[in-house]
Amino acid sequence: MHVPKDRETKMNKQLIALETALGQSTIEQIKEPFMLERGVELYLKRDDLLHPIISGNKWRKLKYILDHALSCGTHTLISMGGAYSNHLHALAYTGKILGIKTVGMIRGEQPQNLNATLKDLQQWGMQLHFVSRSEYRQLREYKQFDSLPKLKKGEYWLPEGGAVELALQGVAELLDEIDMDYDCLCVPCGTATTLAGLICAAPQNKQVLGFSALKGAGFLIDDINCLIKYSSCHNNEWFVHLDYHFGGFAKQNSELLQFIKQFEEKHLIPLEPIYTGKMLYGIYDLIQQGYFKAGQKIIALHTGGLQGNRGAFNA
Ligand SMILES: Cc1ncc(COP(=O)(O)O)c(C=O)c1O
């Protein structure tokens, strides 16, 4: 990935080296006859191509958090996630590259056999702590890098999914890579941090839409408002679609899986059914319903996370 000169001078050298080695996130048009009929164009920004592990929104969100952590003299990064967490997967790998210890608080009981994601975490040196669901909920309360109780000197806390304001800066940079005209940006949502980054950085008069991967995620609106409250947004119109969760986080049905299979076969782009697959299903549905006006151009973000496919069918 090309790193602009002004960024190079400010950032940690190890992170610059990492970013320079990343792949290029291209923008590809997704063509379907019904889109032509509706006069709507859909493009996919392929952040999944950035890296096989630190892919999609992972690098975008982690970049400035890691820069801050390194500038604070951090020797250990501590974070939390589920047993198939893309966030912990990217963090463990990055920690190994940067020579920083990592600790992962994993939701639920320790399984007898570690799944492929957890094995990777362990192999990359992450210390795994399995915590009960109630302890996990408690951890969600600690939203700042220094807020985890009993944190020792040199330890740095990252809330679930890297949901802190610093993550928004890295997400914002992906907009600099878009060199075409567009009307609407779409992104899948877990914590909605990536969406918040796009809301803040999108140029004026763009619509920014999130697609929640979770059921009953109305709380995201408050979370987003909280994340963007200190940023100078352009008052773009934004909205979170809450009805494309397919029964809840990591849940899926044959309709979704069929959609993904057909999409992959036709467009030769790999998807996963937890985030980007659900978002694209939602966008297709909305275009068919006439939600978008003729002439509109939509850019959807492929947020990567393809490693999650290893657990998507038994999560
Ligand atoms: C592949 C992928 N896409 C989308 C998301 C959702 O991102 P956010 O938590 O910023 O909404 C995640 C979770 O971080 C993810 O792993």
The ligand as an SDF file (V2000), in Angstrom:
LIG
                    3D

 16 16  0  0  0  0  0  0  0  0999 V2000
  -14.8000   -8.7220    9.1070 C   0  0  0  0  0  0  0  0  0  0  0  0
  -15.4650   -7.6930    9.9470 C   0  0  0  0  0  0  0  0  0  0  0  0
  -16.3140   -6.8420    9.3710 N   0  0  0  0  0  0  0  0  0  0  0  0
  -16.9780   -5.9100   10.0720 C   0  0  0  0  0  0  0  0  0  0  0  0
  -16.7890   -5.7980   11.4340 C   0  0  0  0  0  0  0  0  0  0  0  0
  -17.5490   -4.7710   12.1790 C   0  0  0  0  0  0  0  0  0  0  0  0
  -16.7230   -3.6940   12.4810 O   0  0  0  0  0  0  0  0  0  0  0  0
  -17.1680   -2.6580   13.5900 P   0  0  0  0  0  0  0  0  0  0  0  0
  -17.0110   -3.3840   14.9170 O   0  0  0  0  0  0  0  0  0  0  0  0
  -16.2120   -1.5540   13.4410 O   0  0  0  0  0  0  0  0  0  0  0  0
  -18.5640   -2.3050   13.3190 O   0  0  0  0  0  0  0  0  0  0  0  0
  -15.9010   -6.6620   12.0960 C   0  0  0  0  0  0  0  0  0  0  0  0
  -15.6470   -6.5400   13.5380 C   0  0  0  0  0  0  0  0  0  0  0  0
  -14.7810   -5.8240   13.9570 O   0  0  0  0  0  0  0  0  0  0  0  0
  -15.2270   -7.6450   11.3340 C   0  0  0  0  0  0  0  0  0  0  0  0
  -14.3900   -8.5170   11.9140 O   0  0  0  0  0  0  0  0  0  0  0  0
  1  2  1  0
  2  3  1  0
  2 15  2  0
  3  4  2  0
  4  5  1  0
  5  6  1  0
  5 12  2  0
  6  7  1  0
  7  8  1  0
  8  9  2  0
  8 10  1  0
  8 11  1  0
 12 13  1  0
 12 15  1  0
 13 14  2  0
 15 16  1  0
M  END
$$$$
